[in-house]
């Protein structure tokens, strides 16, 4: 991601974040150090800072008369919810590293304690191999803010929401007069603010897309997607995401259509010490029907998501996660009033497969959309604008938040 794009996303996030209430938070990485009969604790929102704080010279700055070359020290590191134990033995340069919940026990033996600490940093970036991937997989299950999976701001959750939204939007297939014959650009922006286990998470998601209407086949469409995302945890830990997807919508009749698709997305966070790509195969269904003289739409997305290795900064990780996701949604569509529609919706998203911190989210919200601004009567198209908001809860009581959505089609 270029510095220009990064700065623009940051500016938008700060502006949108000013709308949200200020909430206290806890740091992502918490360190407790014991040596020479003394104990102290410290916290960080950056992975490498937390590891460097376990270096012997850093301990000597906090504990009186601690000899950074010879004295023993015991360290407990809460690494985004995963407990790790570190230890320097008396008169030894080696650094012992344990993750008891995973049965990991490894020793870094540098010529100096500083070198041993550097080896641990490299291990948690790219040198850890299968052990590192096991740690990252466990983090998706225990970390409330993991960038890859297990919470509403994660890459897998964003992919699920984007697939469902793109396949279930648009006018009814039965309304032939409203169908466009020309290709369409969709520009959307979604600001989300979550409270996740005392962590404050803000996110900008830009699911950009381009739709090609197939000549001579009304309702048949080819979709290209380019979703971008920028996330901040506790106003400091940043994540960047980008993806590419393609889907094809084909109608069965005036009410029912299917959209199979394939996508590839990646996310990386230097601050959280995480990176991964996600490959997705999906099938979405849209069904319009009338009930009690009201217009309704049912949507469903079924998808298989699996991670792949990705390189981001100095990180090289594949947490080997495989999950299936099912999204179901029901939407009430108002009768247009002067080309303005009001939609009310509820969706349920569930993940099945490898264990995640959160495996179900429910969202309720609204959308107000203009059906045709500045219309072109020949091509049946024009500028369409929509705005809405929603509230989200999860299977974990410590997760809740809201989203503000805006978008335009032309």
Buried (B, 14 or more C-beta within 10 A) or exposed (E): EEEEBEEEBBEBBEEBBEEBEEEEBEBBBBBBBBBBEEEEEBBBBBBBBBBBBBBBBBBBEBBEEBEBBBBBBBBBBBBBBBBBBBBBBEEBBBBBBBBEEBEBEBBBEBEEBBEBBBBBBEBBBBBBEEBBBBBBBBBBBBBBBBBBBBBBBBBBBBBBBBBBBBBBBBBBBBEEEBBBEEEBEBEBBBBBBBBBBEBBBBBBBBBBBEBBBEEEEBBBBBBEBEBBBBBBBBBEBBBBBBBEBEBBBEBEEBBBBBBBBBBBBBBBBBBBBBBBBBBBEBBBBBBBEEEEEEBBBBBBBBBBBBBEBBEBEEBBBBBBBEBEBBBBBEBBBBEBEEEEBBBBBBBEBBBEBBBBBBBBBBBEBBBBBBBBEEBEEEEBBBEBBBBBBBEBBBBBEEBBBBBBBBBBBB
